[in-house]
Amino acid sequence: MSSVTRFKQRKRSIINRHDKADNVKAFTQVLTTLVPLTALWYIVGLVGGVTYWLTAGVTILMSFFVLRVFTLMHDCGHGSLFRTAWLNNAFGFLFGVVTGMPQYVWSRHHAYHHSTNGDWEKYRGPLNILSVDEYAAITGKQQRMYRWTRSIWLAPVGGFVYLILNPRFTWLKGSIGLVRHLIRNKIARPGISIKASAAQFEARYWESATEYRHMSWNNVVLLVAWIAMSWAIGAALFFTVYIISVSLAGAAGIVLFTVEHNFEHSYASDTKDWDYDTAAIHGTSFLILPRWLNWFIANNSYHHVHHLSAKIPNYGLMKCHEENKELFSDVTRVKLSEIYRAVTYILWDRHAARLISVAEYQQQGK
């Protein structure tokens, strides 16, 4: 009997045993994350501009805590960190402000990833990878650009764009478009209400009024926090530390999320032949990381268990894995030293239903 078949047979009983949130554990994680992060900002205010080396060290350490905040935000989006929805929503919003990401909007997009994991016809991952045929169809210059923009060394730039630039830019551009629409509509149809006029707006960056409200409040609260921190410790010091720490956290998050699904011959099906459970076993990795790094990503290294059920809290992933090791024997293990190589699997061979590297593509003479 295959590991996937055994997995399917026991899946429901495993989920029922491990998908119980614990508010005490959740609040402990919140405190052990936000209190040290606050303390690090306090230290920056004391030593910033006096000792650059200490400031640099604190900034790097801060990036790890921002990464942990993002992971806890991720759990809130799944409704798995706390037992109650309002606590997940409240802390999810707070974590979204800290990381710069509108949590509600992000969690809805992330839910799509879970529902299509392994179906590379529908979802191409954070690197938006090409199929082999698509790669072969572009020019040599475009191929070089494709490889370069997916280099692990550009991850900090990706982190900056993902967490700092893009959430601000899309909200601002979308808001300007909305205001223009409202003004034009009011001139053309004076009797129309603002609500009715807004409902007619073809939004590009949000799918509902609720998403737009969350984007707006995230940006407004974040702007207030930026002003307060600039007043407290100086704008130059604050934005230098903030941009570097958040960009590094975003870089680590992008790389880790990528190798949780992009690795040697990872399962990558088209929609017709796709199977959710096969994707969980053969299209999701188990990251073998040092304990301290696993703490900072809140056990997200057990990503195969997370794709068993997103309702299992991060503090339950390790126990679930240990109790069901035999079911996860076929899950690909990726060590810290192997991450660089795993990130090179950026082509989807749809005929073989797996991911391959550019080097493998070239060896095949395609």
NUKOL-944735 format. One record per residue (C-alpha): x, y, z. Coordinates in steps of 0.5 Angstrom, whole numbers, plus 500, padded with zeros to 3 digits. Layout:
N
R   xx   yy   zz
R    X    Y    Z
...
This chain:
366
R   xx   yy   zz
R  500  500  500
R  503  507  498
R  504  512  503
R  499  517  500
R  494  511  500
R  495  510  508
R  495  518  509
R  488  518  506
R  486  513  510
R  488  516  517
R  488  523  515
R  481  525  518
R  483  522  525
R  490  525  525
R  487  532  524
R  481  531  529
R  487  529  534
R  491  535  533
R  487  541  530
R  486  544  537
R  488  551  538
R  491  553  545
R  490  560  547
R  495  559  553
R  500  557  548
R  498  562  543
R  499  568  548
R  506  565  550
R  508  565  543
R  505  573  542
R  509  575  548
R  516  571  547
R  515  575  540
R  513  582  541
R  516  583  547
R  523  582  545
R  522  586  538
R  520  592  542
R  526  591  547
R  530  591  540
R  527  597  538
R  528  600  545
R  536  598  544
R  536  601  537
R  534  608  540
R  539  608  545
R  545  606  541
R  543  608  534
R  548  613  531
R  553  611  537
R  555  604  535
R  554  602  528
R  556  595  529
R  551  594  535
R  546  597  531
R  547  592  525
R  547  586  530
R  541  588  533
R  538  590  526
R  539  583  524
R  536  580  530
R  530  584  529
R  529  581  522
R  529  574  525
R  523  576  530
R  519  580  524
R  520  573  520
R  517  570  526
R  511  575  527
R  510  574  519
R  509  566  521
R  504  568  527
R  500  572  522
R  500  566  517
R  497  562  523
R  492  567  525
R  490  567  517
R  488  560  518
R  484  561  524
R  489  556  528
R  493  560  533
R  488  562  537
R  481  558  539
R  477  564  537
R  476  568  531
R  476  575  534
R  483  573  537
R  486  571  531
R  483  577  527
R  485  582  532
R  492  579  533
R  493  578  525
R  491  585  524
R  497  587  529
R  502  582  526
R  500  585  519
R  502  592  521
R  508  590  524
R  510  586  518
R  507  591  513
R  502  586  510
R  495  587  510
R  493  580  513
R  486  579  511
R  488  580  504
R  494  576  504
R  490  570  508
R  485  570  502
R  490  569  497
R  494  564  501
R  488  560  502
R  488  559  494
R  495  557  495
R  493  551  500
R  487  549  496
R  491  549  489
R  498  546  492
R  501  542  487
R  497  544  481
R  502  548  478
R  497  550  472
R  493  554  477
R  498  557  482
R  506  558  480
R  509  559  487
R  512  566  489
R  517  566  484
R  511  565  478
R  515  560  475
R  515  558  467
R  513  551  464
R  519  548  460
R  515  549  454
R  514  557  456
R  521  557  458
R  523  554  451
R  519  559  447
R  522  566  450
R  529  569  447
R  536  567  450
R  536  574  453
R  529  573  457
R  531  566  459
R  537  570  463
R  533  575  466
R  528  570  468
R  534  566  472
R  537  572  474
R  530  575  477
R  529  568  481
R  536  568  484
R  537  567  491
R  541  573  492
R  536  578  490
R  531  575  495
R  532  582  500
R  530  586  494
R  524  581  493
R  523  582  501
R  523  590  500
R  518  589  494
R  513  584  498
R  513  587  505
R  514  595  504
R  513  597  497
R  508  593  494
R  502  593  499
R  503  601  500
R  504  602  492
R  497  598  490
R  493  601  496
R  495  608  494
R  494  607  486
R  488  603  487
R  485  609  492
R  487  614  487
R  483  610  482
R  477  610  486
R  477  617  488
R  477  619  480
R  472  614  479
R  467  617  485
R  469  624  482
R  467  622  475
R  461  618  477
R  458  624  481
R  459  629  476
R  456  625  471
R  450  622  475
R  449  627  481
R  444  623  484
R  448  617  485
R  450  615  492
R  458  614  494
R  456  607  496
R  453  605  489
R  458  609  485
R  464  605  489
R  461  598  488
R  461  600  480
R  469  601  481
R  473  595  477
R  478  594  483
R  485  591  480
R  488  590  487
R  482  588  492
R  476  583  491
R  471  586  496
R  470  592  500
R  472  588  506
R  479  587  503
R  480  595  501
R  478  597  508
R  483  592  511
R  488  595  506
R  486  602  508
R  487  601  516
R  493  597  515
R  496  603  511
R  493  608  516
R  496  605  522
R  502  603  519
R  503  610  517
R  502  613  524
R  507  608  527
R  512  610  522
R  511  618  524
R  511  616  531
R  518  612  531
R  521  617  527
R  519  622  532
R  522  618  537
R  528  616  535
R  529  620  528
R  527  618  521
R  534  617  518
R  535  611  524
R  528  609  524
R  527  608  516
R  534  605  516
R  533  599  521
R  526  598  519
R  527  597  511
R  533  593  512
R  530  588  518
R  523  588  514
R  527  586  507
R  531  581  510
R  525  578  514
R  521  578  507
R  527  575  504
R  528  569  509
R  520  568  508
R  520  568  500
R  526  563  500
R  523  558  506
R  516  558  502
R  520  557  496
R  524  551  498
R  517  548  502
R  515  547  495
R  521  548  490
R  526  542  490
R  528  536  486
R  523  533  482
R  517  536  487
R  510  534  485
R  508  539  480
R  501  536  476
R  496  540  471
R  489  541  474
R  486  534  470
R  491  529  474
R  492  533  480
R  491  530  487
R  491  534  494
R  494  529  498
R  499  527  493
R  501  534  493
R  502  534  501
R  506  528  501
R  511  529  494
R  510  536  493
R  511  539  500
R  518  539  504
R  520  538  511
R  526  543  512
R  531  540  517
R  533  546  520
R  537  548  527
R  532  548  533
R  533  556  534
R  531  557  526
R  525  553  527
R  523  557  533
R  523  563  529
R  519  560  523
R  514  557  529
R  515  550  526
R  513  552  519
R  519  547  517
R  514  541  518
R  510  544  512
R  508  537  510
R  504  537  516
R  501  544  515
R  499  542  508
R  495  536  512
R  491  541  515
R  492  548  516
R  488  548  522
R  493  544  526
R  497  550  530
R  504  551  529
R  505  549  536
R  502  542  534
R  506  541  528
R  512  537  531
R  508  533  535
R  503  531  529
R  510  529  525
R  513  525  531
R  506  521  532
R  506  519  525
R  513  519  522
R  511  513  518
R  506  516  514
R  511  522  512
R  517  517  510
R  516  519  503
R  516  527  504
R  523  530  501
R  527  532  507
R  531  539  505
R  537  541  510
R  539  548  511
R  545  547  507
R  541  544  501
R  536  550  500
R  541  554  495
R  540  548  490
R  533  547  492
R  531  554  490
R  534  553  483
R  528  548  481
R  525  553  477
R  522  550  471
R  515  546  471
R  516  540  467
R  508  539  466
R  509  532  462
R  513  529  467
R  509  532  473
R  515  535  477
R  520  541  477
R  526  541  474
R  532  546  474
R  535  550  468
R  541  545  469
R  537  539  468
R  533  542  462
R  540  544  459
R  542  537  460
R  536  534  457
R  537  538  450
R  530  541  450
